[in-house]
Amino acid sequence: MQKILLIDDDRDICLLLERFLSKKNYSVQSCYKGDLAVELLKKEPFDLILCDYRLPDTNGLEMLQRIRIIRPDAIVIIITGYSDVRIAVQTLKYGAYDYVTKPLYPDEILLTIKEALQSGKSIGLDDATQDQQKNSGTAPKSNPDPKGFVPGVSAQSKTVQKHIDLIAPTDMSVIITGETGTGKEFVAKAIHQQSARRDKLFVAIDCGALPKDLAGSELFGHVKGAFTGAVQEKTGSFELANGGTLFLDEIGNLSYENQIKLLRVLQERKIRRVGGTKDIEIDVRILVATNEDLKTAVRDGKFREDIYHRLNEFKIELSPIRERKEDIVLFAGHFLRNANRQLNKNVQDFNPEVIELLQNYYWHGNLRELNNVVKRAVLLCQEAQINPECLPHEIIHNEPGLSGTGMVAMSSAAVSNLKMASENIEKQVIINMLEKTGYNKTKAAIALNIDRKTLYNKIKAYNIKL
């Protein structure tokens, strides 16, 4: 039975959720203060923690940091009021799986809990890595990905597959570039699975979610007593991946201080735990991903040039799916089968009109957005085929600014400015939707038909002032 810890000073909410979740076969305990929860966490593990952002003695951000040190394998969901949503968003950067807003609806919370536990993701670590942590360092024989890597049929996808086949057997470092949601982590896993390291761990870390003060611990580990709250020894991601592959997503977000530490690892292939005195030799293949232009970051002094050249032994570039329409139906079919399995449904395929709508949509969120749209459509579908009524409004009406066909046609002389024009339109659409929803990012993301992480990344990339 999976264990859940509720941390909330509202005893009525705790009682309601305890009763509801217990009936759903979860073991549930409650704490009304942060300090009490910390003491309980030191004594026993929990699979998932529901933590209110506002507590009598602390807040959700501080609690999240303490939880990550004491129980790094626990999944954390933040409970917040709408007035605190902007603040709660910060917790996602520090590794919260998600947040839910008050008033609380038990069915909504149950769905979020199920998805979180099904994903099995504590911050940055895949299922196999967490199994290793829970089993005292015993690594599994392999890391099968239940969703699998689906090679496309377009010319661009075939080129990517050729590059994977070429580079996988080597130990070369690879930079994988592409817009948010284009499948960079899936490509990294495909490289790992085709390499000689396939029987060792694949460990994924989102550098954008690493708090500056805890990044060293996450990457390199720490010894007991290394800092306040370090109540037990922690194995870092480099050690976990020893013999296997370490995937550093959004590498451009790594702080300059931690870039220096990474450079030492790349040069010497040794790490030292935070607070430790011994060097530990490691044998890790490093794959990195970014949706930024690292060359520009190097010129701007935000990313070290020496690290860039060490990582850039080979580069794989992923095109947005709007530029490879032949792949859209293939990926949509893959997501349809996944959704049927997750939702216990048996939707057969797509109405021809739906296929045309999917191929003509702009897909700002790429594969991640397509996956969300297909999953929602399967949930709504009551027939054997998905029909247009199951799709979001923006896709059905192919609204200008949100789709490729709805954008103003440009002359060949203006092609070089197409990307800039596209980004300006996208930025304005996001600003308009934020204003329309009163800067409620959750509602804005739903209206734009993208996930919240994509919206946060775009707000940051476009430097939109809130």
N, C-alpha and C positions, 0 to 999 in steps of 0.2 A: 504493500500500500504506500503510495507516494505521500510525503509529508509536506505540509504547507504551514508557514508561520505568518500570522496576521499581526502587524504592528500598527495600532491606531488607538488614539485616546478616546474615541467614541465607542463606548462599550456596547451600545445598541447595534452599531454596524458590525462589530466583532461577533456578537451573538447571532445576528442574522446570517452572516457568512459562515460561521462555524456550523450552524444547523444545516444550511443549504449544501455546503461542500461536503459535509460528513455524509449526507444522503447520497452524494455522488461518488462515494467510496474513497474519499481522501481523509488522511489523518491530519487534523487541524488543531493548532494551538494558538493562543492569543497573548500579546503583550501590549500594555498601554503606554509604555515609555521606552525610549530608545535605549537607555542604559540597561534596563531589564532584558530587552531583546538581545543586546550584546552578550550579557552574561549567559543567557540561554543558548546562544549560538556557539559559545565557547565549549558548552557541555555536549551538545548533540547537533547532528547535521540536519538540514532541511533541503528538499528538492527545489522548493520555490518559496519566495518571500513576497508577500503583499505588504507594502509599507506606505503609510500616509506621509505626504510631504511635510505637513505641519504637525510636529509633535511637541509636547510640553517642554522637553529638555533638549531638543535638537531639531534638525530638518532632514528631509529626504536625501539631499546631496551628501551631507556628512554621514548619514547612515549607510548610504550606498558605498562610500569609500571604506567605512569600517567593515561592512559585510564582505567586501571584495578581499580584504586582508585576512579575515577570520575564516570565511567560507567561500573561496574563489570559484567553487564549482556550482554555487547556488544561483538560480535564476531570480531576478528581482523585477517586480512590477510595481510602479509607483502609483499611489492613489492621490488625486489632486482635485481641487476645485477649479472651475473655469478661470477664476481670477488669478490662479497660480500657474496656468498652462505655460506661459512664457518661461517661467522659472523652471518648471518641471522638464521642459525640453532639454535643459542642460544635463539632466540626469541621463538622457540617452547618450550624450557624448561621453559620460563617465561609465557607461556600460549597462544601464538599465535595459531590460528587454523591451519594455513598452510602458505606457502609463494609461490609466483609466480615469475618467472624470466623474465627479459627483454631479447629480445624484447617481448612486450606483444601481445598476440593473444586474441581478444575479446571473441571468442567462448570458449577458454580454461578458461579464467577468469570467464565467465558466468557459466560454469560447476562447478568450484570451489565454486563460490558464492552459487549456488543452493544446492550443497552438504552440505556446511557449515550451511546454513539457515535451511535445512531439518533436519540436525543432531540436530540443536537447542542448541549446546553446547557452552556456555561461559565456562570459565575454570573450569572443575571439577564438574559442576552442571548439573544434568539431567533436562529434560524438565519440570517435575513437580516442581522442585525446582525453576527454572526460572519463571514459572508462579506465584509461590508464591511471589517472589521478585517483580514482576511487578504488582501484585494485592494487594500490601500493607499487605502482611503477611497472606492472606487468603489461607489456604492449601486445595488442592483438596481432594476428598474422597479417591482416590487411585492413584497408579502410574503404569498403565498398560504399559508394554514394548511391542511395536508393533512387534519387532522381536521375542520376546518370548524365553524362555529357552527350548532347545530341549534335552531331556535326551537321551543318546546313548543306544545302544543295547549290547555293549561289556561288559565283566565281570567287567572291571575297571569302566565303566560308571554306571553300576548297583550298584556297591559299593558306588560310589559318591552319587547316588540318595538316597540310603538307609541312608547315613550319613546326607544328607539334610533333609530327612523326620524325622530323629531322633533329630537333633539339632535345627531345625527351631522353634518349639514351645517354646523353652527355651529362656532365656535372656543371655546365655553364649556368651562370646567373641570367635571368630573363626579366626584362621590363615588359609588362603587359599594359597597353594603353587603350583607352576607349571611354566613351561617355558612361555616365552612371547607368547601371542596369544592362550593360551589353554582355555580361557573362564572364567577367575577368577571372573570378574565382573558379568557375567551372573549367576554364582553360587551364588554370594552374593545377587543378586536380587531375585533369586529363594528362598533363605533362608528368605529374607524379606517378599516375597509374601505369604509364608506359615506360617508366624509368626502372633502373636496377634497384631503386629504393622503394619499390611498390609495397614490399612487405613490412616496411617501417611506417612511422607515423607521418601524416600530413597535418601540420598545425597552422591554423589561420589566425592572424591577428589584425584587427582594424586599428591602424595607427591613429585614425581620427578620433577613436573612442578612448585612447589612452590618456588619463590625467597626467599632467606633467610630473607631479610628485609621486606617482605610482608606476610610471612607465618603466623605470629601471627594474622594479620588482617584478612586473609582468614579463618583461623580456628576459631578465637574467636571474630572477629569483632572489630570495633573501634568506638570511639565517635568523633563527629565533632571537628576538630581542634587538634586531637591527634598528628598529625605530618604534615609536609608540604604536601599539596595536599589533605588532608582529609577534603574536602569541605562539606561532608555530612556524617551522621551517617551510619555505615555499620553493618549489621547483619552477624555474622560469621557462618560457616558451622555447628558448634555444636548447635547453637540456631535454625538454620533452621531445623535441624534434630530432634529437641526436641520432644520426644514421639515416634520417628521413629528410623531409622537406619542410621548410618554414616559409609560409606565404605572408608577406607584409602588404596588406591592402592600404590604399591611400598613403603611400610612403611619403608623399609631399607634406603631410600633416605632422610628421615626426619633428619634435622640437630640436633646435640646434644642439642643445646639450646632449640629447640622446643620439643625434647623428654622429657626434664625436665618439660616443661609446660604441655605436654600430661600426664605425670605421675601424676601431681596434679589433673588433671581432672579425671583420672581413680580412684584415691584414694578418692577424696572428692565429685565428681560429681557436681562440681561448676566451672564456668568460670568467667573470668573478661575481659571485652573488653579492647583493647589497649587504654590507656589514661583514662580509667574509674576508678571509685572508689568503685563501688558496685559489690558484688559477685552475680552471676546469677545461680540459681540451674537448672540443666538439667537432663533429663531422656533419655538417648540415648544408644542404643545398638551399639557396635562397632565391625565391621568386618574389617579385614585387609588382604592384599594380598602382596605377594612378589615372585620374581623369583630368589631371593638370598637365601643363607643358613644363616638364622638369628643366628643359634648357632655359626657359624664361626664368624659372625659379632660381637657377644657378646664376644667371646674369643679374638678377635682383638681389643676390646675396642671401636668399632664403633657403637654399639647398646647397650642400657642399659639392663642389665640382669633383673632388677626388672620390667621393662615394658614388656619384653619378656614373663615372667612368668604370668603376669596379662592378657596378650592378648592370651596366649596359653592355654586357657581352653579346646579348641577342635581344631583339625587340620584336614583339608581336602586336600588331595594331588591329583592333576590332572596330568594324564599321557599325554605325547605328542601323537598326533593322529597317528603318525607312529607306535606306539605300540598298537593301537586299530583299525586295518584296517576295522573291521566290521562297525565302525561308520562313516567312510569316505563317503560312498555312501549316508548314511542318512543325514549327514550334507550338502553334496554337493546338494542334492535335496532341502533341506531347503533354501540354498543360491540361488539356481536356481529360486525358487518361489519369493524370495525377489527381485532378479535382474529383473525378468519379470515385477514385479510391478513397480520398480523404472524406468526401461527403456521403459516401455509400449510395451513389446514384449510378444510373446506367444511360447517360446521354450518349447517343451514337456519333453524331457529327454536327457539322455546321450547315445551315441553310446557305445556298449559293449567294444570296444577297448579303449575308453576314460576312462571307469570305471577301466579297468585294469591298465592304465597309472596312474590314480589318486591314486590307492591303492599301487602302487609300488614306488611312489615318496617319498622323505625323509621328506618334509614339515618342513623346519626350522622355518617358521613363524606360524606353526600350523593352527588353525581355521581362524586366520586373513588372512594368506596367501591363504588358500583354498577359502575363501570368495572373495578375490581379483581376483583369477584365474577364478572362476566361473562367476563372474560379467563381466570380460573382454571377456570370451568365449561367454556369452549371447549377448554381444554387437556385436561381430564379426559374430555370427551365422546367416545364411540366410536360414536355413532349420528347419525342425521340431525337429531334433536331433543335439546335439553338437557333432561334429566330431573332430578327432585329430588335424586337421589344425587350429582349433580355440584355441588350447593350446599353451603356451609359448614353445620356443625351448628347454629349459632345461628339461621340462617334457616329451616332445615327444621323445627326444633322451636319456633320463634317464642318464644324464651325471655323471661320477664318481665324488664323493665329494659332489654331490647335491642330491643323492638319496640313499636309504637304499640298493637296489640291486646292485648299482654301486660301493659300497664300498668293499674293499678287505676283503675276508672271514678270520675269525680269529679262532684259536683253542679254545677249551673250557678253556684252561689254561689262555687264554688272555682275557676272558670275563670281568674280573674285571677292565681291562684297556680300555674297549670299549668306555666308555663315554669320557675319556681323549683323545683317538685317534680320536673320532668323532669331538671333539671340536678343536683339532689341525688342522684337515682337514678343518673344517668350517672357522677357523681363516685364514688359508692360502688362501682359496677361496676368502674370503672378501678382503684380502690384494691384491691379484692378480687383482681382479676386480677394486679396487680403483686405482691401478697403471694404469690399462688399460684405465680408464675413466678420467685420469688426476686428480684424487681425487675429482671428481664431484659426491657428494653423491647422488644427485637426479638420475643421469644416472646409478650409480652403483646399487642403490636400484631397479631401473626398470630392469636392466640386471639380477640381482639376484632374481627378482620376489618376492621381499618383500617390505613392506611399509617403508617409511623413518624412522619412529620412531623405528621400529625393528632394522634397520641398525644402528641407533645411539646407541641404547642400547647394541648391540653386539660389536660395536667399543669400548664403555666404558668398557664392561665386559671383553673383551680380551685385554684391554689396548693397543690398536693399535695406534701407534704414527703417527700423520698426519703432 
